[in-house]
Amino acid sequence: MAQWTNVTFTRPAPLLRQFRVSEPDEASHADLQGVNALTGTAVQAFHQQLLQIGLPFRVNVRGVADVTSNKEDESDTIGFTLPPISVNPLQVHGMNTWADFTHLVHQQMTTYSEEMLEKDSEVTMTGIKKMQITYVPQDNLAAFQPHLHAMGGGAARDLPPDLVAKKCVLNILNEDDQCLRCCLISWKNGIYQEPDNAYRWGKYLANIPKGRKPKGWAPQYIDCSLNLTALPMNRGSKIEDLEQVERMNPGLGIYVYFWHKATVDDISQNFQVLARAPPDPLKVKEEVFLLLYNQHWCLITNFQRFASQRNFPISRLTGTSHDAVHSCHRCLQNFKTEQNLQKHLRSCNEV
């Protein structure tokens, strides 16, 4: 099988990778699409590694096509950009194999060639001279929620050391499966602001016994101004339970994140993946950010530290208001440099 004679890549970020392929040999150049020549190259290897990670990703394809003028019998080149291709390994059926990807690129190339011919009947696309293929990992699973397995929280779990080092998450050491209830109580009652005690399960119980728990003892949780009757007491709460909690507390918006570590070619990167967002964000007046990790709910207490790709000293955040931290969560991940992030946060504090 023919291959492209030159395949190079740049790495703007650990898992955001761009391949440039050019100068195919005669066999692949004569093919209208020229896509099969990518098989066996570094592009296919990287594509399959991303599939194993399990996170959805987007592939952008741009290139230069060879065209022939039927009228003057002259050859020329023209640039093209195909619609982005979204690959979702979470789906049982869909775009989740290398063969699916190349087949779709074939289809898009064919459609592009037919559209070109319709616009100018004297021009025919004969082959691909160069292609630029950019892989962009997606950190938003909210749209893929129907394809996720039902996940609920249980007793306390240890968090990854690199997440603990950020000092941005409250991990309550509950001994039952009511960690989500504890997180919402902590957020609403401000218990999370007591760093020395907020993680203790007893801070959330109205009947914590002194000493050994008596036979038949069952925990009773303290009240907060939220209506939490939608949360079951006989099992851990699931993501699917949150919409009912929001209905019973108008104006409340609950965002759920996953912490996902991906490794490709010995390069590791942590992803803060948005798994769930309120159905109607415009009606949200109060926002709470939760982490669901290893079947345990935690409260995100400092969102920009959680969303940052690096740890930065606490002194950098001096003067940053609690409101600014939470009101900017939708745009924090758009800032690729720490300098721009800090400039944005300072402007928020001045409002």
C-alpha positions in Angstrom: 0.0 0.0 0.0 1.3 3.4 -0.9 2.2 5.9 1.9 2.9 9.6 2.1 6.6 10.2 1.7 6.8 12.9 4.3 4.9 12.9 7.6 5.8 15.5 10.3 4.1 16.8 13.3 4.2 19.7 15.7 3.0 19.6 19.3 1.4 22.8 20.5 0.2 21.0 23.6 0.7 17.5 24.9 -2.3 16.0 23.3 -3.1 18.7 20.7 -1.1 17.5 17.8 -0.8 18.6 14.2 0.4 16.4 11.4 1.6 17.6 8.0 1.7 15.1 5.1 3.0 15.9 1.7 4.5 14.7 -1.5 2.7 11.3 -1.9 4.2 8.9 -4.4 2.6 8.4 -7.8 0.2 5.5 -6.7 -1.5 7.5 -3.9 -1.3 10.8 -5.7 -3.4 9.3 -8.6 -6.1 8.4 -6.1 -8.9 11.0 -5.9 -9.0 11.0 -2.1 -5.4 9.8 -1.2 -6.6 9.0 2.3 -5.7 5.3 2.4 -2.0 6.4 2.2 -2.3 7.6 5.8 -2.6 4.0 7.0 0.6 2.8 8.6 1.9 6.3 9.3 2.3 8.2 12.5 -1.1 9.7 11.9 -2.8 6.3 12.3 -0.7 5.4 15.3 -1.6 8.6 17.1 -5.3 8.3 16.2 -5.5 4.8 17.6 -3.8 5.8 20.8 -6.4 8.6 21.3 -9.1 6.0 20.8 -7.7 3.9 23.7 -7.8 6.9 26.1 -11.6 7.1 25.8 -12.0 10.9 25.5 -13.8 12.3 22.5 -11.6 14.3 20.1 -12.0 16.4 17.0 -10.0 16.1 13.8 -9.6 19.0 11.4 -8.4 18.3 7.9 -7.1 20.9 5.5 -5.0 20.5 2.4 -4.1 21.3 -1.2 -5.7 19.3 -4.0 -4.5 18.9 -7.5 -7.1 19.9 -10.1 -7.3 19.6 -13.9 -8.9 22.1 -16.2 -10.9 20.0 -18.7 -11.1 22.9 -21.1 -7.5 23.9 -21.4 -6.0 20.5 -20.3 -3.9 22.3 -17.6 -3.2 21.2 -14.0 -3.3 23.5 -11.0 -3.8 23.3 -7.2 -6.5 24.6 -4.9 -6.7 24.7 -1.1 -9.5 22.9 0.7 -10.9 22.7 4.3 -13.2 19.8 5.3 -15.8 20.0 8.0 -14.4 19.0 11.4 -14.8 15.3 12.3 -15.8 14.4 15.8 -14.6 11.0 17.1 -16.4 9.6 20.2 -14.9 6.4 21.6 -17.8 6.3 24.1 -20.3 5.3 21.6 -21.0 1.7 20.9 -21.9 2.5 17.3 -20.5 5.6 15.6 -17.2 7.2 14.8 -14.9 5.1 16.9 -12.4 3.3 14.7 -9.7 4.3 12.3 -11.6 2.7 9.4 -14.7 4.8 10.3 -12.5 7.9 10.3 -10.9 7.3 6.9 -14.2 6.3 5.4 -15.7 9.6 6.5 -12.8 11.6 5.1 -13.3 9.7 1.8 -16.9 10.8 1.8 -16.1 14.4 2.6 -13.4 14.5 -0.1 -15.8 13.1 -2.7 -18.5 15.6 -1.7 -16.0 18.4 -2.0 -14.9 17.2 -5.4 -18.5 17.0 -6.6 -19.3 20.5 -5.3 -16.2 21.9 -7.1 -17.4 20.2 -10.3 -20.9 21.7 -9.9 -19.5 25.2 -9.4 -17.1 25.0 -12.4 -17.7 22.2 -14.8 -14.3 22.7 -16.3 -12.4 21.7 -13.1 -11.8 18.2 -11.9 -10.1 17.2 -8.6 -7.5 14.5 -9.4 -5.6 14.0 -6.2 -4.2 15.4 -2.9 -0.9 17.1 -2.9 -0.7 18.1 0.8 -2.8 17.6 4.0 -2.7 19.2 7.4 -4.4 17.0 10.1 -5.0 18.6 13.5 -6.1 16.5 16.5 -7.9 18.4 19.3 -9.0 16.5 22.5 -12.4 17.6 23.8 -12.9 18.4 27.4 -16.7 18.6 27.4 -18.7 15.4 27.8 -21.9 17.1 28.7 -23.2 16.6 25.1 -22.3 12.9 25.4 -24.1 12.3 28.7 -26.6 9.8 27.2 -23.7 7.6 26.2 -22.1 7.6 29.7 -22.8 4.7 32.1 -24.9 5.7 35.1 -22.4 6.7 37.8 -23.0 7.4 41.4 -21.0 8.3 44.5 -20.1 6.3 47.5 -17.8 6.4 50.5 -14.6 8.5 50.5 -11.8 7.7 48.1 -8.2 8.9 47.8 -7.7 11.6 45.1 -4.7 11.7 42.7 -1.6 13.4 44.2 -1.4 16.0 41.4 -5.0 17.0 42.1 -4.5 17.1 45.9 -1.5 19.4 45.3 -3.8 22.0 43.7 -5.7 22.5 47.0 -8.9 23.1 45.1 -11.1 20.2 46.0 -12.8 19.3 49.3 -12.7 15.5 49.8 -15.2 14.7 52.6 -14.4 11.5 54.4 -18.0 10.2 54.7 -18.4 6.6 55.7 -21.7 6.1 53.9 -22.8 6.8 50.3 -24.1 10.3 50.9 -21.0 12.3 49.7 -23.1 14.4 47.3 -25.4 15.4 50.1 -22.4 16.4 52.2 -20.9 18.4 49.3 -24.1 20.4 48.8 -24.5 21.1 52.5 -20.9 22.2 52.7 -21.3 24.5 49.8 -24.6 26.1 51.0 -23.6 26.4 54.7 -20.1 27.6 53.9 -18.4 24.7 55.8 -15.9 24.3 53.0 -14.3 27.6 54.2 -13.1 25.8 57.3 -10.1 23.9 55.8 -9.1 22.2 59.0 -12.5 20.7 59.7 -14.5 20.7 56.5 -13.4 17.2 55.4 -14.6 15.6 58.7 -17.8 13.6 58.3 -19.0 14.8 61.7 -19.4 18.4 60.5 -22.4 17.3 58.5 -24.2 15.1 61.0 -26.7 16.1 63.6 -26.4 12.9 65.7 -22.7 12.1 65.6 -22.1 9.8 68.7 -19.3 10.4 71.1 -17.2 7.3 71.0 -18.3 4.0 69.5 -21.5 4.0 67.3 -24.4 2.3 69.0 -26.0 -0.7 67.3 -28.6 0.4 64.8 -27.2 3.9 64.6 -28.0 5.7 61.3 -26.6 9.1 60.3 -28.9 12.2 60.3 -27.7 15.1 58.3 -27.8 18.7 59.3 -30.2 21.1 57.5 -29.3 23.7 54.9 -31.5 26.0 52.9 -31.5 23.6 49.9 -34.3 21.0 49.3 -32.4 17.7 49.1 -35.3 15.3 49.3 -34.6 14.3 45.7 -31.4 12.6 46.8 -31.9 9.0 47.8 -30.9 7.8 51.3 -30.7 4.1 50.3 -28.0 4.5 47.6 -25.4 6.9 46.3 -26.6 9.8 44.3 -26.1 9.6 40.5 -25.6 12.3 37.9 -29.2 11.6 36.7 -30.5 12.7 40.2 -29.2 16.2 39.8 -31.8 17.5 37.4 -34.6 16.8 40.0 -32.5 18.6 42.7 -32.3 21.7 40.4 -36.1 21.6 39.8 -36.7 21.6 43.5 -34.3 24.5 44.0 -35.1 27.1 41.3 -32.0 29.1 40.3 -29.5 26.4 41.3 -27.1 25.1 38.6 -24.9 22.0 39.2 -21.8 21.4 37.1 -20.1 18.0 37.3 -16.5 17.4 36.2 -14.3 14.3 35.8 -10.6 14.3 36.4 -9.0 12.2 33.6 -5.3 11.5 33.1 -4.3 10.6 29.6 -0.9 9.3 28.4 0.2 9.1 24.8 3.8 8.4 23.7 5.0 8.8 27.4 3.4 12.3 27.5 0.8 12.7 30.2 -1.9 15.4 30.5 -4.7 15.9 33.0 -8.1 16.8 31.7 -10.8 18.5 33.7 -13.8 17.1 31.7 -17.2 18.7 32.0 -19.6 15.8 32.3 -22.8 17.6 33.2 -24.2 21.1 32.9 -27.6 22.6 33.9 -30.2 22.1 31.1 -31.0 25.8 31.1 -27.9 27.9 32.1 -29.8 31.2 31.6 -32.0 30.5 34.6 -29.0 29.7 36.9 -28.5 32.2 39.7 -26.2 30.1 41.9 -23.6 27.7 40.6 -22.0 24.8 42.4 -19.1 22.8 40.9 -18.6 19.1 41.8 -16.0 16.5 41.0 -17.1 12.8 40.5 -13.9 10.7 40.8 -13.8 7.0 41.3 -17.4 6.8 42.4 -17.0 9.6 45.0 -18.4 13.1 45.0 -16.1 16.0 46.0 -16.7 19.8 46.1 -14.6 22.0 43.9 -13.7 24.9 46.1 -11.4 26.9 43.8 -12.3 26.5 40.1 -9.5 28.2 38.4 -6.9 26.2 40.2 -8.8 23.1 39.3 -9.0 24.1 35.6 -5.4 25.2 35.3 -3.0 23.0 33.5 -0.3 23.9 36.1 0.0 24.6 39.8 0.7 28.2 40.6 1.4 29.7 44.1 -1.5 30.7 46.2 0.0 34.2 46.5 -0.8 34.7 42.8 -4.5 34.5 43.7 -4.4 37.0 46.6 -7.3 39.4 46.2 -9.3 37.1 43.9 -12.9 37.1 45.1 -14.9 34.0 45.5 -17.6 35.3 43.2 -15.0 36.0 40.4 -13.6 32.5 40.7 -17.0 30.9 40.0 -18.5 33.4 37.6 -15.7 32.9 35.1 -15.7 29.1 34.9 -17.1 29.0 31.4 -14.1 30.9 29.9 -11.2 29.9 32.2 -10.1 27.1 29.9 -9.8 29.5 26.9 -6.8 31.1 28.5 -3.7 29.3 27.3 -1.2 31.2 29.4 -1.1 31.9 33.1 -0.5 35.6 32.4 -3.7 36.0 30.4 -5.6 34.1 33.0 -4.4 36.4 35.8 -5.2 39.5 33.7 -8.7 38.3 33.2 -9.3 37.5 36.8 -8.0 40.9 37.9 -10.5 42.6 35.5 -13.3 40.5 37.0 -12.4 41.7 40.5 -12.6 45.3 39.4 -16.2 44.9 38.2 
